[in-house]
Amino acid sequence: MIERPTHADEIGALLREFPVVAIIGARQTGKTTLAQAIGDRFGGAVHRFDLEDPRDDARLASPMLALEALAGLVIIDEVQRRPDLFPVLRVLADRAGTRVRYLILGSAAPELVQGGGESLAGRIAFHELPGLDLAEAGTEQLDTLWQRGGLPRSLLAASDTASLRWRREYIRAYLERDIPALGFRLAPATLRRFWGMVAHYSGQLWSGAELARAFGVSEPTVRHYLDILAATCMVRVLPPWFENVGKRQVKAPKIYLADSGLLHALLDIGPNREALLGHPRVGASWEGFALHQIVRALNADWRDCHHWRLHTGAELDLLVTRGKRRLGFEIKRTDAPRVTPSMRSARDVLRLDRLYVVHAGKDAWQMDERIAALPLAGLFERMRGERERG
């Protein structure tokens, strides 16, 4: 088991401030293991309910009766299966002088859990748990983490073949079990085909009209499919940044699969590294993988993350705002990146405090004024100063 102390500390701080804390994220990112670790170090009674266990589900048949006498920390796993719990948690959280804390775990964003966000508004904090990152897996695992993705069972599988087999079964279970459990009446084959199409578009601008034509449905329908994948933490939609800069800017979002291992399985890339390096989407895969590592290294809120592009061609892969600071990131799958006119344009037009060119090599160096080359392997250590400034 790989320890995740940073996430545990962040959730612990939220529990001291809010009566209800939700850990959300895709299945198998380690939410249950993390909750177990938090419960083990909690200074008081801990009560656990797993709503996939019929016995625990039966214990909560009358949720008010089951929960109102409990003290300490109450952990409820797979909460999206019981949206009727949210009004009960609101009542319990509002009791005068209550010291009980509720840690709920879910495999869907709150907007997919009917009534969850509205019932607990002002009483709940959300913490998204992604897959394992470079700091947790170790930089020596960089290539394996990119190839297999950050889902713990995929990363820690006995072989590349076993990892790929596990990811394919994960995709099947998500389509056949998780999506129906959330109330979506959508044929697994339909969403599987759409998910595969999105994999081929990973790292590109979203074009609903183009995908709708290719899929043979309306544009609102493909947007609905995308919303399902995004709300279940399978796809990341990176919005555009635009402001009055006197130039025409692109206002379409970019889409990325949230896990590189699942991307490779959906693209039907073989289990060995040679198959990945020889695939035509290898550059897009590297970009998405590096982008997620950057956001985690900064401990940034995804709401502060954007891409930027002008119709004339200048672009920036990632813009992160941290208070008054603006940090830009260009991602290059090379060990010898060069400064381009597009980089200088992004630096000057967006008034970036710093532009980092994240690359696949081992060295860091100054490339130009406020532009520095930074190896992906040294990302977390180098971003420590930026986190402190933020």
C-alpha positions in Angstrom: 0.0 0.0 0.0 1.3 3.5 -0.9 0.8 6.1 1.8 -1.0 9.3 0.9 -0.3 11.6 3.8 -0.8 14.9 1.9 -4.4 13.9 1.2 -5.0 12.6 4.7 -3.7 15.9 6.2 -5.9 18.0 3.9 -9.0 16.0 4.7 -8.2 16.1 8.4 -8.1 19.9 8.2 -11.5 20.0 6.5 -13.0 17.7 9.2 -11.9 20.2 11.8 -13.8 22.9 10.0 -16.9 21.2 8.4 -19.3 18.7 9.9 -19.5 16.8 6.7 -16.5 16.1 4.3 -16.9 14.2 1.0 -14.1 12.4 -0.7 -15.0 12.1 -4.3 -13.2 10.5 -7.2 -13.3 7.7 -9.7 -13.6 4.1 -8.5 -10.4 2.4 -7.2 -8.5 5.6 -6.6 -8.1 4.5 -3.0 -10.9 6.4 -1.2 -11.8 3.5 1.1 -8.1 2.9 2.0 -7.6 6.6 2.7 -10.7 6.8 4.8 -9.5 3.8 6.8 -6.2 5.5 7.5 -8.0 8.7 8.6 -10.2 6.6 10.9 -7.3 4.8 12.4 -5.7 8.0 13.5 -8.9 9.7 14.6 -9.0 10.4 18.3 -12.3 9.0 19.2 -15.0 6.4 18.2 -15.2 5.5 14.5 -18.3 4.0 12.8 -18.1 2.6 9.3 -20.8 1.9 6.7 -20.2 0.5 3.3 -23.4 0.8 1.2 -22.3 -1.9 -1.2 -22.5 -4.3 1.7 -26.1 -5.5 2.1 -25.7 -5.7 5.9 -24.6 -2.0 6.2 -27.3 -0.9 3.7 -29.9 -2.7 5.9 -28.5 -1.0 9.0 -29.3 2.3 7.4 -32.8 1.4 6.3 -34.0 4.0 8.9 -31.0 6.4 8.6 -32.1 8.8 11.4 -32.5 6.0 13.9 -29.2 4.4 12.9 -27.1 7.6 12.9 -28.5 10.0 15.5 -27.0 8.3 18.5 -23.5 7.9 17.1 -20.5 10.0 18.2 -17.0 10.5 16.9 -16.4 9.9 13.2 -19.0 8.3 10.9 -17.7 7.0 7.6 -20.2 6.2 4.8 -18.8 4.6 1.7 -20.5 4.6 -1.8 -22.9 7.3 -0.6 -24.2 7.9 -4.2 -26.2 4.7 -3.8 -28.4 6.4 -1.1 -29.2 10.0 -2.0 -31.9 9.9 0.7 -29.1 10.1 3.3 -28.3 13.7 2.5 -31.3 15.4 4.1 -30.7 13.2 7.2 -27.1 14.3 7.4 -28.2 18.0 7.1 -30.4 17.6 10.2 -27.7 15.8 12.1 -25.0 18.3 11.2 -27.2 21.2 12.3 -27.8 19.8 15.9 -26.7 22.3 18.5 -23.3 21.6 20.0 -22.7 18.5 17.8 -19.1 17.2 17.7 -19.8 14.4 15.3 -18.0 14.4 11.9 -19.3 12.6 8.8 -16.8 11.4 6.2 -18.7 10.3 3.1 -17.2 8.7 0.0 -18.6 8.7 -3.5 -17.6 7.8 -7.0 -19.5 10.7 -8.6 -19.4 14.4 -8.4 -22.0 16.0 -6.1 -24.2 17.2 -9.0 -24.8 13.6 -10.0 -26.1 12.7 -6.6 -29.6 14.0 -6.5 -30.2 16.5 -3.7 -26.7 16.1 -2.2 -25.3 19.5 -3.0 -28.5 21.4 -2.1 -29.2 19.5 1.1 -25.7 20.1 2.6 -24.9 23.5 1.2 -22.7 25.4 3.7 -22.2 22.2 5.8 -20.0 20.1 3.4 -16.5 20.4 2.0 -15.4 18.3 -1.0 -12.0 16.7 -1.6 -11.3 15.1 -4.9 -8.9 12.1 -4.7 -7.1 11.5 -8.0 -5.0 8.5 -8.9 -1.4 8.2 -7.5 0.9 11.0 -8.6 4.7 11.2 -9.1 5.4 12.3 -5.5 3.4 9.3 -4.2 4.7 6.6 -6.6 8.2 8.0 -6.8 10.0 9.6 -9.8 11.7 6.3 -10.6 8.2 5.0 -11.5 7.6 7.9 -14.0 7.4 5.7 -17.1 5.4 3.0 -15.4 3.0 5.6 -13.9 2.5 7.1 -17.4 2.0 3.8 -19.1 -0.3 2.1 -16.5 -2.0 5.2 -15.0 -2.5 6.2 -11.4 -5.2 3.7 -10.3 -3.3 1.8 -7.5 -4.3 -1.7 -8.7 -3.2 -1.0 -12.2 0.1 0.6 -11.2 1.0 -2.1 -8.7 -0.1 -5.1 -10.9 2.4 -7.9 -11.2 3.1 -7.2 -14.9 2.2 -4.9 -17.7 -0.1 -7.6 -19.1 -1.9 -8.0 -15.8 -2.3 -4.2 -15.5 -3.9 -3.9 -18.9 -6.2 -6.8 -18.2 -7.3 -5.1 -15.0 -8.0 -1.8 -16.7 -10.1 -3.5 -19.4 -12.2 -5.1 -16.7 -12.4 -1.8 -14.9 -13.9 -0.2 -18.0 -16.4 -3.0 -18.4 -17.5 -2.8 -14.8 -17.8 1.0 -15.0 -20.1 0.8 -18.0 -22.2 -2.2 -16.9 -22.5 -1.5 -13.2 -21.6 2.0 -12.2 -23.5 3.9 -14.8 -26.8 2.1 -14.3 -26.3 2.5 -10.5 -26.3 6.2 -11.0 -29.6 6.1 -12.7 -28.5 6.6 -16.3 -30.4 4.5 -18.8 -27.8 4.2 -21.5 -26.6 1.1 -23.3 -23.1 0.2 -22.2 -22.0 -0.3 -25.8 -23.1 3.2 -26.7 -21.2 4.9 -23.9 -18.2 2.6 -24.5 -18.1 3.7 -28.2 -18.4 7.4 -27.2 -15.7 7.0 -24.5 -13.4 5.5 -27.1 -14.0 8.4 -29.5 -13.2 10.9 -26.7 -10.0 9.0 -26.1 -8.9 9.8 -29.6 -9.8 13.4 -29.0 -7.9 13.6 -25.7 -5.8 16.8 -25.6 -7.8 18.5 -28.3 -10.4 21.2 -28.4 -13.9 20.0 -27.8 -16.0 20.0 -31.0 -19.5 18.8 -30.1 -20.7 19.3 -33.7 -17.9 17.1 -35.1 -18.4 14.3 -32.6 -22.2 14.5 -33.0 -21.7 13.9 -36.8 -19.3 11.1 -36.3 -21.5 9.5 -33.7 -24.8 10.0 -35.5 -26.6 11.9 -32.8 -27.4 15.5 -31.8 -24.9 17.9 -30.3 -26.8 18.1 -27.0 -26.7 14.3 -26.8 -22.9 14.1 -27.1 -22.6 16.9 -24.6 -24.7 14.9 -22.2 -22.4 11.9 -22.7 -19.4 14.1 -22.0 -21.0 15.4 -18.8 -21.5 11.9 -17.6 -17.9 11.0 -18.1 -16.7 14.3 -16.5 -19.1 14.0 -13.5 -17.8 10.4 -12.8 -14.2 11.7 -12.9 -13.3 9.9 -16.1 -12.7 13.0 -18.2 -11.3 16.4 -17.4 -12.8 19.4 -19.2 -10.2 22.2 -19.2 -12.0 25.5 -19.8 -10.5 28.3 -22.0 -9.1 31.5 -20.5 -10.2 34.7 -22.2 -10.0 38.3 -21.4 -9.8 41.6 -23.3 -6.4 41.4 -24.9 -7.3 42.9 -28.2 -7.0 39.6 -30.0 -9.5 36.9 -31.1 -9.3 34.1 -28.6 -10.6 30.5 -28.8 -13.4 29.9 -26.4 -13.8 26.1 -26.7 -12.6 23.8 -23.8 -10.0 21.1 -24.2 -10.8 17.6 -23.1 -8.4 15.1 -21.4 -8.9 11.6 -20.1 -8.3 11.8 -16.4 -6.1 8.6 -16.2 -3.4 7.8 -18.8 -3.7 4.1 -18.1 -7.4 4.1 -19.0 -6.6 6.2 -22.1 -4.2 3.6 -23.3 -6.7 0.8 -22.7 -9.4 2.6 -24.6 -7.0 3.3 -27.5 -6.2 -0.5 -27.4 -2.5 0.1 -27.0 -0.6 -3.1 -26.2 0.9 -3.7 -22.7 4.5 -3.0 -23.5 6.2 0.4 -23.7 7.2 0.0 -27.3 3.5 -0.2 -28.3 2.8 3.1 -26.4 5.8 5.0 -28.0 4.8 3.8 -31.4 1.2 4.9 -31.2 0.1 8.1 -33.1 -1.5 9.5 -29.9 1.6 9.2 -27.8 2.2 13.0 -27.7 -1.4 13.7 -26.6 -1.1 11.0 -23.9 2.1 12.5 -22.6 0.6 16.0 -22.5 -2.5 14.9 -20.5 -0.3 12.9 -18.1 2.1 15.8 -17.5 -0.8 18.3 -17.2 -2.4 16.3 -14.3 1.0 16.0 -12.6 1.5 19.8 -12.8 -1.9 20.5 -11.2 -1.2 18.1 -8.4 2.4 19.4 -7.8 0.9 22.9 -7.4 -1.9 21.5 -5.3 -4.1 23.7 -7.5 -7.8 23.9 -7.6 -9.0 22.8 -11.1 -11.3 25.9 -11.1 -8.1 28.0 -11.4 -6.8 26.0 -14.3 -7.4 26.9 -18.0 -5.9 26.6 -21.4 -5.4 29.6 -23.7 -5.3 29.9 -27.5 -5.5 32.7 -30.1 -7.0 32.2 -33.5 -3.6 33.3 -34.9 -2.0 30.2 -33.4 -0.4 31.3 -30.2 -1.4 29.0 -27.3 -0.6 27.9 -23.8 -1.3 24.3 -22.6 -2.0 25.3 -19.0 -2.6 28.6 -17.2 -2.9 28.4 -13.4 -3.9 31.5 -11.4 -2.8 31.6 -7.8 -4.0 34.8 -6.2 -2.4 37.6 -8.2 0.2 35.3 -9.7 -0.2 33.7 -13.2 1.8 30.7 -14.0 2.0 29.3 -17.6 3.0 25.7 -18.6 3.9 24.4 -22.0 4.4 20.6 -22.2 7.0 19.1 -24.6 7.8 15.4 -25.0 11.4 16.1 -25.7 14.6 16.5 -23.7 15.7 19.7 -25.5 12.8 22.1 -25.8 13.4 25.5 -27.4 11.7 28.9 -26.9 9.1 29.6 -29.6 7.3 32.7 -30.7 4.1 31.2 -29.2 5.7 31.0 -25.8 6.8 34.6 -25.9 3.4 35.7 -27.0 1.7 33.8 -24.2 4.2 35.2 -21.6 3.6 38.8 -22.8 -0.1 38.8 -23.7 -1.1 37.0 -20.5 1.4 38.9 -18.3 2.7 35.6 -16.9 4.9 35.8 -13.7 6.6 32.6 -15.0 6.3 30.2 -17.9 7.6 26.7 -17.3 8.4 24.4 -20.2 7.9 20.9 -18.8 9.9 18.3 -20.7 10.9 14.7 -20.7 14.6 15.3 -20.0 16.5 15.5 -16.7 17.8 19.1 -16.5 16.4 22.5 -15.7 17.7 25.7 -17.1 16.7 29.3 -17.9 15.5 29.7 -21.5 14.5 33.3 -21.7 13.2 36.1 -19.5 10.6 34.5 -17.2 10.7 31.3 -19.2 12.4 28.2 -17.7 12.8 24.6 -18.8 11.7 22.1 -16.1 11.9 18.3 -16.2 8.7 16.4 -15.3 10.7 14.1 -13.0 11.7 17.1 -10.8 8.3 18.8 -10.9 7.1 18.3 -7.4 10.4 19.5 -5.8 10.6 22.6 -8.1 6.9 23.5 -7.5 7.4 23.7 -3.7 8.3 27.4 -3.9 5.3 28.2 -6.1 3.0 26.5 -3.6 4.4 28.6 -0.8 4.0 31.8 -2.8 0.4 30.8 -3.5 
